[in-house]
Amino acid sequence: MSVLKCWTRSMVMLLALAHGVHAEMTVSQSNAPMAPIDGDLVALLGQERSGLDALSAGRIREIALPPVTVRTQPGRAGKANAGGKAYDPAVLARVASVKGDANFQCLATAIYFEARGESLKGQVAVAEVVLNRVDSPQFPRTICGVVNQGGSGGCQFSFTCDGRADRIREKGAWDVAARIARVMIDGGARDLTDGATYFHTPKVRPSWARRFDLTATIGSHLFYRQPITTAMN
């Protein structure tokens, strides 16, 4: 029980006691062995009651009610963009810094080269795929590991092995990609692709697309995730 609740209940009991003591003293005050003490108590409680009567109802509620405790999600403390929607221009505008470590650079670069011509949602959707892969045991455990992953079928992200120099020529597009990367790494909402870990454009038809579940179509990209298997399958 909080200190405020204990204090409030004590005051209520004391006020009630004051009424009882006062009533008893009107009947017999002269022969009561505790009469001097009771008189002091009544005077004290009278002062306390006068003070309470002078308070507004709102102030009494502030005193009586326990303070509100604000809880943060585990692992998200200190993250300014936790839960923010990176496709909201207002959220991007509030990003304080567009700098970061190697993983930040890898994600921003992937967004820039894979989706800078897309809408904000289209760019965020690509970021979701990268981060969903990081969370999957089937892919590398870091953003840079996911972005730069190779394999027998070539690169996972075409810009990493297309033979072209990865130069940032569009500063405005890079700023947007960097802001999206910052929000997403800080815990931005992933609510566009329903857990997708793959995407492609309509110009290509990869064989895996027939086996996977289509989760979203955003701009010029189709997004997929591997089918959920159970023990019954």
N, C-alpha and C positions, 0 to 999 in steps of 0.2 A: 504494500500500500504506500502511495507517495506521501511525502511530508505534507503537501498541500491538502490532500484528502484527510489526513489525520487531523490537521489543524482545523479544517472546516467542520468535521464531525465533532471535534472537541468543543468548538465554539457553539454549535447547535445544542449540545448537551449542557454546556454551562449556562446558556441563555434559558434553557428549560429549567435548570436548577435554580436560577435566579428567581424565576416566577414562583417556584415552590418555596424557596426560603422566605421570600417576601410575604407570601400568604401565611406561612407558619408564624412569622414574627408578628403579624397583626393580631394573631390570637393570643400568644403569650410570649412577650419579649422580656419581661422583667425577671422571670425565674428560669430562663434558658441559660445553662452554663456556657454555651458557645455564642451567646448573643453578641459580644464585641467583635468576634471573628466574623460572624455572619453579617454584621453590619458593614464591615470593611469589604467583604465579598460582594455584597449587594451594590455598594458604591462603585467598586471596580467594574463589575459586570454592567452597571448602568452606563459607565463611561464607554465601555467596549460597544454596547448596543447603540449608543449615540453615534459612535464613529461609523458603525455599519450602516445605520440609517442615512448617513450623509453620503454614502457611496451610491453610484448609479448601478442599475441592474447589470449593465455590461461590464463594469469594473468588478462586480462581485463574481460574475462568471469567469473573468480572467484569473481571479485569485483562486477560485474553487476548482477549476478544471486543470488537469495535469497538462504540462507543455506537450506540444505536438512533436513527435520524433519523425524526422525525414529519413527514410531508408534508401540506400542506393543498391543497385543490382550488383551481385558479386562479380568481381573482375572488371567492372565498368567505372569504378571510382576514379575521378580525376580526368575522365574522358569527356571533353567538352562537346563532342559530336555524337555521343552514344545515343542510338535510337533515331538520329536525324535522317531525314530522307534526302539523299544526295542529289536527287533530281528536282529538288525545290530550290529555285534561284535564291530565295531568302536565306536558306541554310548555307549555300555556297558563299554567299556574300559575307557571312559572319565568320568564315574561316580566318583565323588570325595569322596562320603561317602556311605557306605552300612549300615548305622544305621538310626533309626527313632523311631517314637512313636508306640503306641500299634497297630494302624491301619496298619502301615508299617509292623510290625511283623506278623500280621494276613495275609496280602496279600502274603508276602514272604513265610510263612509257607504253605499256600494253594498251591502256585506254586510248592513248593518243594515236598509236599506229593502227590499231584494230577498229577504232570506232569514232575518230574525231569528226567525221562527217555525219554522224548520227545525232539524234536529239539527245537531251540530257538523260532521258530514260534509256535510250539505246546505249549510251556510254556506261551508265550505271549497271546495266544488265551484263555487260562484258566484265566489269569489275566483280559482279556477283559470281560469275563463272570461275574466275581466278580464285576468289576466296572460298568458294564452295569446294574447289579442288584441294585447297590447303587443308580444309577440315576433313577431307576424305582419306581413309587409309590407303587408297589405291594410287595416290599421287604424292609428290614430295611435300614435305611439311613446312616449307617456307614459300613465300610469294615468289622470290627470285627462282627457287627451284622449280616451281610450277611453270612460270613464264618461259624459262630457258630449257625446259625438258625436251629431250629429243627421243628418238626411238627408231625402230626399224622402218616405220612408215614416214619418217621425216620429223619435222618440228611440230610441236603442238600449236604454236602460234607462228603463223607464216612470216611475220616481219622479222623474226629472229634468224631466219636462214634463207631469205630471198635474194641474198647477194647485194643488197643495197645498203648504203651507209645510213645508219639510224640517226639522222640529223633532225633537230627540231627547227623547222622553218616557220611555223605558224605560232607566234608567241601567244596570241589570244587563245588558240585551241589548247596549247600546252597549259596555260593558266587554269582553264576549265578542267582539264584532265587531272592536274595536280590537286585542285580543290576537291574533286570527286574522290581521288585516291586518299586524301587526308581524312575526309568524312568516313569513308568506308573502313579504313584501317582503325579508326577510332571507335568503331562499333555502329556505323550507320545501318539503317534498316535494309534488309535483303528481302524485299517483298514483290519483286517483279518477275522472277524466273522460276519460282517454286522449286528451288534446289538444283537448278540445272548445272551440269558440269561440262556440257558440250554446246557448241553453236556452229552454224555455217551460214553462208549466203545462199539464196535460191539459185545462183549460177552453178553451184556444185551439188552433187548428189552422193555423198559418202555412203559406203555400204552399211556403216553402223547405224545410220539414221533410220533404217527399216526395223531395226531391233530395239531402238530406244524409244522412250516416251517423249512426245513433243509437249513441252510445258508452256511455251510462249512464243509469239511472233512479235518482235518489236523492231520497227524500221526495216532494215534490209537483212536482219538476222533471225534465224530460227533457233530456238533453244531447246535442248534435250537433257534428260537425265536417264541413267540406266534403270531398267525396270526393277521394282522392288520385288525381291524373291523371298519366299517363305519356305518353311520345312515341307509344306504340302506340294510345292511346285516340283 
